[in-house]
Amino acid sequence: MKKAYHLVLMIMLCGMLALTGCGKGDSGKAAEPGASSGNAGGKSESALKPYKITLVYPATAAKDLQLVQDEMSKYLTEKINATIELKPIEWASWDDKTNLMKISNEPFDLMFTASWFSYPKDVAKGQYLELDDLMAQYGKDIPGVLGDDFIKGSRIGGKLYALPTKKEFGQGFGFLLDKKLVDKYKFDTNGVKSLEDMEAMFKTIKENEPGITPIVSSKFTNIWEAANYDGVVANLSIPRVSKEPKAIDTLEDPKFIDFYKRMHQWNQNGWFDKDVLTSDADQGMNMIKAGKAFAVAQSLKPGKDKEMSLSSGVDVVQVETAEPFTTTGDAQGAMLGISRTSKDPARAMMFLNLLYTDKTLLNMLDWGIEGKHYVKKSDNVIDFPEGVNADNQTYPNPGGWMFGNQFNSYLWSNEDPNKWEEFEKFNQRAEHSIALGFAFNQEPVKSEMASIANVEKEFGATLRSGAVDPEKIIAKWKEKRKAAGFDKVKAEVDKQLAEWAQSQAK
């Protein structure tokens, strides 16, 4: 009996140990995919297997990229048992290299995207994972940081495929001006509210500074259009003042035509640079720095002049010629999506959650290593270390506007200490498009869209240069556009907008 009794006890004990072992194994498996807020959803970080997160974004590889990457990896190992590979790709090579990555099914975790940078097209191709469930489980802090409007504006077809940077929610519109010339001619930049106000400055520069171009950049006309219309596709846009989500043809809008008559006059006045068809904001800043230009058109936000002064090494001041305006494109203006080829989407979402909530991690990515790439002047203000400046820095900012919660980013000593408070005010005063959250699906009319794009290439740049009488070129444009299938595209836009409006009313 004693032997039998001991045998039963032994069997029971073994069973209990086996169950305990199974319980531990299950716990480890449950924690393995990822975690929330950097703490594995309440589970121990040690339960997570090591994982390397790959972040792909457009930028020039910094000299000290590896140093910053190593420092971030140490920090992430403590937080979510992950290391990171920062993978910047030059802007000029971005399309070719990232398309190859996507086509070849290269494994990577996170990629920068935007409404103007293939986001809708890549979503249609299934490149990015749906994020609502992942965010609910592993990114629980993100909705509270972003708020409803940012998330609403980032959806396509009601689903979330990328997370936007928390930054300015909309665009201001105007110019960056060479501060030396502003001071020299005592221009009242605080009084500037319109293009008419700017014309007086351009006239002064043209008459008194023969070696200086009054305004650089073909992008100015794009900026003006974005200030006045929520562009859907192919010159079909919703006017900023519209109270219903209905697109008009801008080539038939008197306001549009009058603006391009003004651009034609500016061109005849000799106010544009000789490369107006191809010049951009970077070229404009370089020309200002070289003393060859006065103004460059820009979409603006609070402190944009200080940012550009810091990065370019020349002092500029900003003037706003239109109040900020928010469209779906603005909400989707800078985003990170999780690739369908990610080996651990949960861990990628954990990393995203940290970018929105962890100030140390975000500033490491933005500015590098404290003491080497910057020094702190106070808790939230930084400057270059002694002997370092904008020209010789070894970790220039890769683009803080691309990542996480920009409101957690340090400020530079030359910036307004109330910059983030000004951002909040800016966001609050930005007017929202009546169609915020609508994204047009081009698939039903993709062949017509391709033909219309070719027509736009023929006429668009010439119109925007101001080189020709707008009424003459617009008449030819409309004729060719109609033959390319414009009416079918307009009907599809009207249909999708009506369906979207109906879905919003529910």
C-alpha positions in Angstrom: 0.0 0.0 0.0 2.9 2.3 0.9 4.5 1.7 -2.4 1.3 2.3 -4.3 0.7 5.5 -2.3 4.2 6.8 -3.1 3.7 5.9 -6.7 0.5 7.9 -6.9 2.2 10.9 -5.2 5.1 10.7 -7.7 2.6 10.6 -10.7 0.7 13.6 -9.3 3.9 15.6 -8.7 5.2 14.9 -12.2 1.9 16.0 -13.6 2.0 19.3 -11.7 5.5 20.0 -12.9 4.6 19.3 -16.4 1.6 21.6 -16.2 3.8 24.3 -14.7 6.3 23.9 -17.6 3.5 24.1 -20.2 2.2 27.3 -18.5 5.7 28.9 -18.8 6.0 27.9 -22.4 2.6 29.3 -23.3 3.4 32.6 -21.6 6.6 33.0 -23.6 4.8 32.3 -26.8 2.1 34.8 -26.1 4.6 37.6 -25.4 6.8 36.7 -28.4 5.2 38.7 -31.2 5.4 42.1 -29.6 4.3 44.5 -26.9 2.6 47.8 -26.1 4.3 50.9 -24.7 7.7 49.1 -24.7 6.7 46.8 -21.9 5.3 43.8 -23.8 1.7 44.6 -22.8 2.6 44.0 -19.2 4.8 41.0 -19.9 8.5 40.9 -19.3 10.8 42.2 -22.1 12.9 39.1 -21.6 10.0 37.0 -23.0 10.5 38.7 -26.4 13.0 37.2 -28.8 15.7 39.5 -30.1 14.6 41.2 -33.4 16.1 43.8 -35.8 13.7 46.5 -37.0 14.4 48.0 -40.4 13.3 51.6 -40.9 13.4 52.9 -44.5 13.1 56.6 -45.2 14.3 59.3 -47.7 17.5 61.0 -46.6 21.2 61.3 -47.2 23.1 58.8 -45.1 24.9 60.8 -42.4 28.5 60.3 -41.6 27.7 59.1 -38.1 24.7 57.0 -39.0 26.2 53.9 -37.6 27.0 55.6 -34.2 23.4 56.7 -33.8 22.0 53.4 -35.0 24.1 51.6 -32.4 23.0 54.0 -29.6 19.4 53.5 -30.6 19.8 49.8 -30.6 21.1 49.8 -27.1 18.1 51.8 -25.9 15.6 49.6 -27.8 17.1 46.4 -26.5 16.3 47.6 -23.0 12.8 48.6 -24.0 11.5 45.9 -26.4 14.5 43.6 -27.0 15.1 45.0 -30.5 17.9 46.5 -32.5 17.4 48.9 -35.4 18.8 49.3 -38.9 18.3 52.8 -40.2 18.1 52.7 -44.0 18.1 56.1 -45.5 17.8 56.3 -49.3 18.6 59.4 -51.3 15.5 61.3 -52.5 16.7 61.1 -56.1 17.0 57.3 -55.9 13.9 56.7 -53.8 11.4 55.6 -56.4 13.8 53.1 -58.2 15.2 51.6 -55.0 12.0 51.3 -53.0 10.1 49.9 -56.0 12.7 47.2 -56.4 12.4 46.4 -52.6 8.7 46.0 -53.0 8.7 44.0 -56.2 11.4 41.6 -54.9 9.5 41.1 -51.6 12.6 42.3 -49.6 11.9 41.9 -45.9 11.7 45.3 -44.0 9.5 46.6 -41.3 8.8 50.3 -41.7 8.8 52.7 -44.6 8.1 56.4 -45.0 5.1 57.1 -47.1 2.8 60.0 -47.8 -0.2 61.1 -50.0 2.2 62.7 -52.3 4.7 59.8 -52.1 2.8 56.7 -53.3 0.7 56.0 -50.2 -2.7 55.4 -52.0 -1.0 53.5 -54.8 0.9 51.2 -52.5 -2.2 50.6 -50.4 -4.0 49.5 -53.5 -1.2 47.1 -54.2 -1.3 45.6 -50.7 2.2 46.9 -49.7 1.2 48.0 -46.2 -0.6 46.0 -43.5 -3.9 47.2 -41.9 -3.0 48.7 -38.6 -6.1 49.1 -36.4 -5.8 45.7 -34.7 -2.1 46.0 -34.3 -2.4 49.5 -32.8 -5.2 48.4 -30.5 -2.9 45.7 -29.1 0.6 47.0 -29.3 0.2 50.8 -29.9 -2.4 51.7 -27.4 -0.8 55.2 -26.7 -0.9 56.3 -30.3 -4.6 57.3 -30.7 -4.3 59.6 -27.6 -1.3 61.3 -29.1 -2.7 61.8 -32.6 -6.3 62.5 -31.9 -9.3 61.6 -34.1 -8.8 64.0 -37.0 -5.2 62.9 -37.7 -6.4 59.2 -37.8 -9.5 60.0 -39.8 -7.5 61.8 -42.4 -5.0 58.9 -42.7 -7.6 56.2 -43.6 -8.1 54.9 -47.1 -11.5 53.2 -47.6 -12.1 53.4 -43.9 -9.0 51.4 -43.0 -5.7 52.6 -41.5 -2.5 51.5 -43.4 0.1 54.0 -42.1 0.4 56.3 -39.1 1.0 60.0 -39.6 3.6 62.2 -37.9 2.1 64.4 -35.1 3.1 67.8 -36.5 1.3 70.7 -38.1 -2.1 69.6 -39.2 -2.4 71.6 -42.4 -0.3 73.9 -44.4 0.3 77.6 -44.2 1.3 79.3 -47.5 3.7 82.0 -48.3 7.4 82.8 -48.8 10.8 82.7 -47.1 12.7 86.0 -47.7 16.4 86.9 -47.4 16.6 88.7 -44.1 19.4 90.9 -45.2 17.3 92.4 -48.0 14.2 92.6 -45.8 16.3 94.7 -43.4 18.0 96.7 -46.1 14.7 97.9 -47.6 12.8 98.0 -44.3 10.0 95.7 -45.6 7.1 95.3 -43.2 6.8 91.5 -43.2 4.2 91.7 -40.4 1.9 93.5 -42.7 2.0 91.0 -45.5 -1.3 89.2 -46.1 -1.7 88.8 -49.8 0.1 88.4 -53.2 -0.5 92.0 -53.8 1.6 92.9 -50.8 4.4 90.7 -52.1 4.3 92.4 -55.5 5.6 95.7 -54.0 8.6 93.9 -52.6 9.4 92.0 -55.8 9.2 95.3 -57.8 11.6 97.0 -55.4 14.1 94.1 -55.7 13.9 94.0 -59.5 14.5 97.7 -59.8 17.3 98.0 -57.2 19.1 94.7 -57.2 20.0 93.8 -60.8 21.9 90.6 -59.9 19.1 89.2 -57.7 16.0 87.2 -58.8 12.9 88.3 -56.9 11.3 84.8 -56.6 12.6 81.3 -57.2 10.7 78.0 -57.6 8.1 76.5 -59.9 6.6 75.0 -56.8 5.0 78.4 -55.9 2.0 77.7 -58.2 1.5 74.2 -56.6 1.5 75.9 -53.2 -1.1 78.4 -54.2 -3.3 75.7 -55.6 -3.0 73.7 -52.4 -4.0 76.8 -50.4 -7.2 77.3 -52.4 -8.4 73.8 -53.4 -8.6 70.3 -52.0 -7.2 68.6 -55.1 -8.8 65.2 -55.9 -7.3 64.3 -59.2 -6.7 65.7 -62.8 -7.7 69.3 -62.1 -10.8 68.1 -60.3 -10.8 69.9 -56.9 -13.0 70.9 -54.1 -12.8 74.7 -53.5 -11.6 75.6 -50.1 -14.7 77.6 -49.4 -17.0 74.8 -50.5 -19.7 73.6 -48.1 -20.3 70.4 -49.9 -17.9 67.6 -51.0 -18.3 68.3 -54.7 -15.4 68.7 -57.2 -15.2 71.4 -59.8 -12.9 71.6 -62.9 -10.3 74.2 -61.9 -9.5 74.9 -65.6 -13.0 76.4 -65.7 -12.8 78.3 -62.4 -12.4 82.1 -62.8 -10.3 82.3 -59.7 -7.8 79.8 -61.1 -7.6 81.6 -64.4 -7.1 85.0 -62.8 -4.3 83.6 -60.7 -2.4 82.3 -63.8 -3.0 85.6 -65.6 -1.1 87.1 -62.6 1.7 84.6 -63.0 1.9 85.5 -66.7 2.4 89.1 -65.7 5.0 88.2 -63.1 6.9 86.3 -65.8 6.8 89.3 -68.1 8.0 91.5 -65.3 11.1 89.3 -65.1 10.5 88.3 -61.5 10.9 84.5 -61.9 14.3 82.7 -62.1 15.4 81.4 -65.4 14.9 77.8 -64.3 11.4 78.3 -63.1 10.2 75.1 -64.8 12.5 72.9 -62.8 13.8 74.9 -59.8 12.7 73.9 -56.3 12.9 75.1 -52.7 16.4 73.7 -52.2 17.7 75.6 -55.2 15.9 78.7 -54.0 17.6 78.5 -50.6 21.0 78.0 -52.2 20.5 81.0 -54.4 19.5 83.1 -51.4 22.6 81.9 -49.6 24.7 82.9 -52.6 23.1 86.4 -52.7 21.3 85.6 -56.0 17.7 85.5 -54.9 15.3 87.3 -52.6 12.3 84.9 -52.0 11.4 81.3 -52.3 7.8 80.0 -52.1 7.0 77.6 -49.3 4.3 75.8 -47.5 4.7 77.2 -44.0 4.3 76.3 -40.4 5.3 78.1 -37.2 9.1 78.4 -37.1 9.7 77.2 -40.6 12.1 80.2 -41.2 14.2 79.2 -38.2 14.4 75.6 -39.3 15.5 76.6 -42.8 18.0 79.2 -41.4 19.6 76.5 -39.3 19.8 73.8 -42.1 20.9 76.2 -44.8 23.2 78.6 -42.9 21.4 81.8 -44.2 18.9 83.9 -42.3 15.4 84.0 -43.7 12.1 85.3 -42.5 8.7 83.9 -43.4 5.5 85.7 -44.5 2.1 84.0 -44.8 -0.2 84.9 -47.7 -3.0 82.5 -46.8 -4.4 81.0 -43.7 -3.6 77.3 -43.0 -5.8 74.7 -44.7 -6.1 71.0 -44.0 -6.9 68.4 -46.6 -6.6 64.6 -46.6 -3.3 65.1 -48.4 -2.1 67.1 -45.4 -3.2 64.6 -42.9 -1.3 62.0 -44.9 1.7 64.3 -45.5 4.2 62.3 -43.6 3.6 58.7 -42.4 5.2 55.4 -41.5 3.6 52.1 -42.8 4.4 48.6 -41.7 5.4 46.5 -44.7 3.6 43.3 -45.6 7.1 41.7 -45.6 7.8 42.5 -42.0 8.7 39.4 -40.0 7.3 40.9 -36.8 4.6 43.5 -37.3 3.9 43.6 -33.6 7.4 44.6 -32.8 7.3 47.3 -35.5 4.1 48.7 -33.9 5.8 48.6 -30.5 8.6 50.8 -32.0 6.0 53.1 -33.5 4.4 53.4 -30.1 7.7 54.5 -28.6 8.2 57.1 -31.4 5.0 58.8 -30.3 5.6 58.6 -26.5 9.4 58.2 -25.8 11.2 61.5 -26.0 14.7 60.0 -25.6 14.2 57.7 -28.6 12.7 60.3 -30.8 15.4 62.8 -30.2 18.1 60.2 -30.8 16.6 59.6 -34.2 16.1 63.3 -34.9 19.4 64.8 -33.6 21.8 62.0 -32.7 23.9 61.6 -29.6 24.0 64.1 -26.8 27.4 65.6 -26.3 28.6 64.6 -29.7 26.0 65.9 -32.1 24.3 68.4 -29.8 24.5 69.8 -26.3 21.6 70.7 -24.1 21.1 74.3 -23.1 18.0 73.4 -21.0 15.6 70.4 -20.7 14.1 71.1 -24.2 16.6 73.4 -25.9 19.8 72.2 -27.7 22.6 73.7 -29.7 25.7 72.6 -31.6 28.7 71.5 -29.6 31.7 73.8 -29.7 33.4 73.7 -33.1 30.3 72.2 -34.8 28.0 74.1 -37.2 25.4 73.4 -39.9 28.2 72.9 -42.5 30.4 70.4 -40.6 27.8 68.5 -38.5 28.1 64.7 -38.8 24.5 63.8 -38.1 22.2 66.4 -39.7 18.5 65.9 -38.9 17.2 63.3 -41.3 13.7 65.0 -41.3 12.1 65.1 -37.9 8.8 65.8 -39.6 8.8 62.2 -40.8 8.8 60.5 -37.4 6.4 60.0 -34.6 5.4 62.9 -32.3 7.3 66.0 -33.4 5.9 67.8 -30.3 8.5 65.8 -28.3 11.4 66.9 -30.4 14.0 69.3 -28.9 14.1 72.9 -30.0 17.3 74.7 -31.2 18.5 77.7 -29.3 17.6 80.0 -32.3 14.0 78.7 -32.3 11.0 80.2 -30.6 10.8 78.5 -27.2 7.0 78.5 -27.6 7.2 76.7 -31.0 5.1 73.7 -30.0 2.5 75.9 -28.4 2.4 77.9 -31.6 1.9 74.6 -33.5 -1.1 73.9 -31.4 -2.6 77.3 -32.2 -1.7 76.8 -35.9 -3.5 73.4 -35.9 -6.5 74.9 -34.2 -6.9 77.8 -36.6 -6.4 75.6 -39.7 -9.5 75.4 -41.8 -10.5 71.8 -42.6 -11.6 70.7 -46.0 -15.2 69.5 -46.2 -13.8 66.3 -47.7 -11.2 65.6 -45.0 -10.7 61.8 -45.0 -11.7 61.2 -48.6 -9.2 59.5 -50.9 -9.9 58.8 -54.5 -9.5 55.3 -55.8 -8.0 55.5 -59.3 -8.3 51.8 -60.2 -11.7 52.1 -62.1 -10.2 54.8 -64.4 -6.5 54.0 -64.3 -6.1 53.9 -68.1 -7.8 57.3 -68.5 -5.7 58.7 -65.7 -2.5 57.6 -67.4 -3.7 59.4 -70.6 -4.7 62.5 -68.8 -1.4 62.6 -66.9 0.4 62.7 -70.3 -1.8 65.6 -71.4 -0.9 67.4 -68.1 2.8 66.9 -68.8 2.3 68.7 -72.1 0.6 71.8 -70.7 0.9 72.0 -66.9 4.5 73.1 -66.5 4.2 75.7 -69.2 1.1 77.2 -67.6 2.8 77.2 -64.1 5.9 79.0 -65.5 3.7 82.0 -66.5 5.4 81.8 -69.9 2.2 81.9 -71.9 -1.3 83.5 -71.9 -3.2 81.1 -69.7 -6.5 81.3 -71.6 -4.9 80.1 -74.8 -3.1 77.2 -73.3 -6.1 76.1 -71.1 -8.4 75.9 -74.1 -5.9 73.5 -75.8 -5.5 71.6 -72.6 -9.2 71.0 -72.1 -9.6 69.8 -75.7 -6.9 67.2 -75.4 -7.9 66.2 -71.9 -11.5 65.5 -73.1 -10.2 63.1 -75.7 -8.1 61.3 -73.0 -11.3 60.4 -71.1 -11.7 63.3 -68.7 -15.5 63.0 -68.6 -15.3 59.4 -67.4 -12.9 60.4 -64.7 -15.1 63.2 -63.5 -18.1 60.9 -63.4 -16.1 58.5 -61.2 -14.9 61.3 -58.9 -18.5 62.5 -58.5 -19.7 58.9 -57.7 -17.0 58.2 -55.1 -17.5 61.6 -53.4 -21.2 61.0 -53.2 -20.7 57.5 -51.7 -18.1 58.8 -49.2 -20.4 61.7 -48.1 -23.2 59.2 -47.6 -20.9 57.0 -45.5 -20.0 60.0 -43.3 -23.6 60.8 -42.7 -24.3 57.4 -41.1 
